[in-house]
């Protein structure tokens, strides 16, 4: 095994540790945080694990950077629906059924496999070799827009916007029934279910587990036994739209994990072969991390969701 490269020196400026180390080492802040989590950073001879710790300047540091390794995922010539691309990032309209990155049971045919081929490996390495370029995810059976980082600088800039909830994300979904009121806000803490660790659940407001989550919804069209709604995410938690909609009695059509389809809709869904949650990431807006221009992208509903809407028009 190759030895780790040791980057060492002295912190020049006071402030947050991750920011000071990034300036002193020429590594990105996200890379610094990952190396801290791996126990690879020492400051003043002691292991540093808290990125937000304060430094006064003058402290010595040593960072053990592991050698580069080949990606575990292999490039595959899979067609991509690219909405936007420049030298820093690209925005992709992901089809339902495609997994974002390789994992157990899905080692190929993923978005990462397609990106490695399309970008010739020029993707941000902040999230490691298994998830190059991946800044955020949407579920396998959710369609719609994702932004992918080609460079670490773009990745870091986008990640900070996701962290401070300044990214605009609007989803279109078909939910069971007609929400009352037709427009509102769902604010409920989300975390792993005690009954099934593969599922997310709404937790008590005073729970020490999980994360605060807010979804703003609006009914766009009433349909037979269901409704087309828009969900604007104030936060971005795992399965947020699916769990929040189910929590108010209106689970997404096709979502067998968090609800059951209206009885009268089941024959139609079976005939259509509609077997996924009716959820589409329709709008994605953010400040370009390099040009600093505000950009926004939209993706039309995929054919299966449009057919579902057409078949349930009142």
Legacy VTK file of the C-alpha trace (Angstrom):
# vtk DataFile Version 3.0
C-alpha trace
ASCII
DATASET POLYDATA
POINTS 314 float
0.000 0.000 0.000
1.283 3.470 -0.884
2.184 5.731 1.994
0.052 8.718 2.809
1.279 12.149 1.784
1.823 14.348 4.841
0.914 17.996 4.401
2.227 20.040 7.299
2.806 23.638 8.217
1.563 26.437 10.384
-1.906 27.971 10.498
-1.610 31.568 9.376
-4.988 33.098 10.205
-7.393 32.818 13.139
-10.964 31.570 12.764
-12.716 28.284 12.039
-10.344 25.348 11.922
-11.572 23.863 8.617
-11.342 27.248 6.866
-7.890 27.970 8.284
-6.602 24.526 7.305
-8.051 24.830 3.806
-6.159 28.090 3.315
-2.950 26.669 4.720
-3.040 23.342 2.874
-4.747 24.204 -0.457
-7.268 21.437 0.211
-10.993 22.215 0.098
-12.939 22.620 3.333
-15.077 19.590 2.495
-11.936 17.530 1.939
-10.583 18.740 5.288
-13.806 17.691 7.024
-13.642 14.232 5.469
-10.027 13.773 6.538
-10.924 14.911 10.069
-13.632 12.272 10.196
-11.007 9.702 9.167
-8.691 10.784 12.000
-6.090 12.094 9.564
-5.677 15.637 10.908
-3.572 16.806 13.820
-3.286 20.341 15.179
-0.646 21.216 17.756
0.164 17.514 17.979
-3.379 16.470 18.864
-5.983 14.809 16.665
-8.523 17.336 15.388
-12.099 16.224 14.781
-14.197 19.381 15.075
-14.232 21.486 11.853
-15.838 24.440 13.635
-13.237 24.620 16.411
-11.546 28.002 16.709
-7.845 28.603 16.163
-5.846 31.720 16.986
-3.186 31.338 14.305
0.334 30.004 14.672
-0.694 26.434 15.475
1.201 23.661 13.691
-0.764 21.085 11.728
-0.224 17.789 9.928
-2.668 16.210 7.482
-2.192 12.627 6.278
-3.697 12.507 2.787
-4.341 8.986 1.471
-3.064 8.113 -1.997
-5.484 8.393 -4.897
-7.194 5.140 -5.829
-9.042 4.121 -8.929
-12.816 4.567 -8.847
-14.727 1.469 -7.808
-17.418 2.288 -10.358
-16.600 1.797 -14.016
-17.547 4.167 -16.851
-20.562 3.013 -18.822
-21.983 4.512 -22.000
-25.452 5.227 -20.630
-27.472 8.063 -22.227
-27.910 11.127 -20.031
-30.509 13.880 -20.270
-28.223 16.846 -19.610
-30.067 20.100 -18.968
-26.952 22.246 -18.446
-23.200 21.758 -18.462
-20.059 23.862 -18.170
-16.507 23.178 -16.975
-17.574 23.346 -13.319
-20.824 21.384 -13.049
-23.702 19.780 -14.879
-27.430 19.449 -14.229
-28.994 16.107 -15.144
-32.627 15.055 -15.504
-32.505 11.572 -13.944
-35.084 9.011 -15.075
-37.064 6.987 -12.565
-35.467 3.605 -11.980
-31.861 4.830 -12.083
-29.828 4.619 -8.872
-27.582 7.616 -8.232
-24.436 5.785 -7.108
-23.275 2.157 -6.819
-24.275 0.261 -3.691
-25.085 -3.280 -2.677
-27.406 -4.741 -5.299
-26.745 -1.867 -7.745
-23.119 -2.040 -8.799
-23.608 -0.739 -12.327
-26.104 1.082 -14.495
-26.056 3.983 -12.044
-25.834 7.714 -12.635
-22.205 7.609 -11.443
-21.344 4.986 -14.084
-22.868 7.226 -16.738
-21.114 10.340 -15.404
-17.701 8.654 -15.347
-18.112 7.915 -19.052
-19.531 11.300 -20.012
-17.069 13.379 -17.969
-14.078 11.113 -18.626
-13.480 10.906 -14.897
-13.313 14.672 -14.385
-15.583 14.793 -11.357
-15.203 16.147 -7.836
-13.536 13.669 -5.501
-14.882 15.107 -2.253
-17.422 12.327 -1.728
-14.879 9.611 -2.430
-14.391 7.119 -5.226
-17.840 5.536 -4.845
-19.697 8.836 -5.355
-17.569 11.119 -7.542
-19.298 14.420 -8.282
-22.394 13.605 -6.251
-23.520 16.577 -4.171
-27.049 15.359 -3.364
-29.326 12.460 -4.227
-32.868 11.622 -5.168
-34.405 8.184 -4.729
-34.077 5.495 -7.378
-37.781 5.698 -8.253
-37.951 9.494 -8.189
-37.282 11.296 -11.463
-35.920 14.768 -12.017
-33.078 17.220 -11.581
-29.715 16.798 -9.852
-26.647 19.003 -9.936
-23.270 17.259 -10.241
-19.905 18.854 -9.421
-16.943 18.448 -11.740
-14.484 20.229 -9.450
-13.930 20.298 -5.708
-14.467 24.067 -5.682
-17.879 23.664 -7.309
-18.722 20.817 -4.943
-17.805 22.840 -1.882
-19.806 25.864 -3.064
-22.890 23.771 -3.819
-22.609 21.792 -0.578
-22.594 25.011 1.454
-25.801 26.127 -0.286
-27.487 22.814 0.480
-26.330 23.168 4.084
-27.784 26.662 4.489
-31.009 25.709 2.631
-30.578 28.369 -0.068
-31.063 25.883 -2.911
-34.473 26.153 -4.594
-36.071 22.720 -4.915
-39.602 22.180 -6.135
-41.099 18.739 -6.621
-44.276 17.797 -8.462
-46.123 14.840 -7.000
-49.440 13.034 -7.252
-50.833 12.332 -3.802
-53.795 10.259 -2.684
-56.918 12.312 -1.955
-57.262 16.096 -1.852
-55.235 17.930 0.821
-57.159 20.256 3.131
-56.199 23.002 3.255
-55.221 22.978 -0.415
-52.027 24.866 0.419
-49.958 24.764 3.572
-46.751 23.908 5.394
-45.719 20.616 6.948
-43.147 21.028 9.700
-42.204 17.736 11.311
-38.941 16.269 12.571
-37.735 13.267 10.555
-35.535 10.358 11.583
-35.140 6.606 11.268
-38.199 4.575 12.201
-37.906 2.505 15.372
-39.932 -0.260 13.718
-38.029 -0.419 10.438
-34.562 1.140 10.153
-34.873 1.253 6.359
-37.764 3.702 6.668
-37.965 7.294 7.829
-40.645 8.497 10.242
-42.032 11.638 11.834
-40.555 12.063 15.327
-41.748 14.005 18.335
-40.890 17.712 18.264
-38.749 17.381 21.382
-36.924 14.280 20.139
-33.146 14.349 20.339
-33.008 12.200 17.207
-33.571 13.077 13.582
-33.556 16.443 11.861
-35.876 19.416 11.554
-37.754 19.308 8.210
-40.099 21.748 6.464
-42.144 21.208 3.282
-44.412 23.819 1.713
-47.101 22.262 -0.479
-49.678 23.641 -2.909
-52.434 21.840 -4.808
-52.040 22.461 -8.530
-54.912 20.310 -9.795
-57.592 18.109 -8.256
-57.855 14.700 -9.920
-60.055 11.652 -9.446
-59.140 10.150 -6.048
-55.848 12.086 -6.077
-54.247 15.493 -6.660
-51.256 16.997 -8.425
-49.304 19.024 -5.874
-46.139 21.087 -5.803
-43.812 20.669 -2.824
-41.161 23.293 -2.107
-38.450 22.015 0.185
-37.121 24.355 2.845
-34.904 21.512 4.052
-33.757 18.395 2.218
-34.071 15.266 4.339
-34.173 11.636 3.257
-37.655 10.780 1.879
-38.889 14.167 3.103
-41.749 14.707 0.634
-42.891 11.094 0.879
-42.976 10.996 4.678
-44.422 14.473 5.142
-47.273 13.840 2.687
-48.045 10.499 4.330
-48.043 12.182 7.750
-51.005 14.387 6.772
-52.957 11.476 5.308
-52.030 12.014 1.660
-49.254 9.551 0.732
-47.886 9.699 -2.775
-49.587 7.539 -5.355
-47.500 4.423 -6.041
-45.527 4.694 -2.773
-46.007 1.311 -1.115
-43.423 2.077 1.588
-45.277 4.974 3.205
-48.884 4.401 2.204
-51.469 2.490 0.171
-53.049 3.612 -3.069
-56.762 4.523 -3.086
-58.729 1.373 -3.819
-60.394 2.771 -6.899
-57.032 3.751 -8.375
-55.400 0.338 -8.068
-56.805 -1.198 -11.288
-55.658 1.839 -13.278
-52.153 1.749 -11.791
-51.916 -1.971 -12.515
-53.016 -1.491 -16.120
-50.502 1.331 -16.541
-47.724 -0.636 -14.885
-47.193 2.348 -12.599
-45.120 0.942 -9.744
-43.159 3.858 -8.273
-43.843 6.889 -6.108
-45.324 9.660 -8.283
-42.579 12.155 -7.493
-40.540 14.346 -9.828
-37.833 16.914 -9.006
-39.158 19.619 -11.327
-37.177 22.758 -10.405
-33.621 23.266 -9.177
-32.184 26.726 -8.561
-28.907 27.853 -7.005
-26.079 30.350 -7.169
-23.438 29.079 -9.560
-20.508 28.390 -7.202
-17.938 29.913 -9.582
-19.694 32.598 -11.655
-21.943 33.617 -8.717
-24.880 34.014 -11.088
-28.287 32.774 -9.940
-29.456 29.955 -12.197
-32.630 27.877 -12.274
-33.612 24.807 -14.271
-36.878 22.968 -14.864
-37.748 19.515 -16.148
-41.132 18.543 -17.570
-43.079 15.701 -16.007
-41.988 12.302 -17.320
-44.383 10.375 -19.552
-45.592 7.972 -16.850
-46.641 10.739 -14.459
-48.263 12.737 -17.247
-50.237 9.662 -18.284
-51.328 9.144 -14.676
-52.590 12.715 -14.522
-54.362 12.447 -17.883
-56.085 9.223 -16.825
-57.320 10.700 -13.546
-58.599 14.035 -14.836
-61.974 14.806 -13.273
LINES 1 315
314 0 1 2 3 4 5 6 7 8 9 10 11 12 13 14 15 16 17 18 19 20 21 22 23 24 25 26 27 28 29 30 31 32 33 34 35 36 37 38 39 40 41 42 43 44 45 46 47 48 49 50 51 52 53 54 55 56 57 58 59 60 61 62 63 64 65 66 67 68 69 70 71 72 73 74 75 76 77 78 79 80 81 82 83 84 85 86 87 88 89 90 91 92 93 94 95 96 97 98 99 100 101 102 103 104 105 106 107 108 109 110 111 112 113 114 115 116 117 118 119 120 121 122 123 124 125 126 127 128 129 130 131 132 133 134 135 136 137 138 139 140 141 142 143 144 145 146 147 148 149 150 151 152 153 154 155 156 157 158 159 160 161 162 163 164 165 166 167 168 169 170 171 172 173 174 175 176 177 178 179 180 181 182 183 184 185 186 187 188 189 190 191 192 193 194 195 196 197 198 199 200 201 202 203 204 205 206 207 208 209 210 211 212 213 214 215 216 217 218 219 220 221 222 223 224 225 226 227 228 229 230 231 232 233 234 235 236 237 238 239 240 241 242 243 244 245 246 247 248 249 250 251 252 253 254 255 256 257 258 259 260 261 262 263 264 265 266 267 268 269 270 271 272 273 274 275 276 277 278 279 280 281 282 283 284 285 286 287 288 289 290 291 292 293 294 295 296 297 298 299 300 301 302 303 304 305 306 307 308 309 310 311 312 313
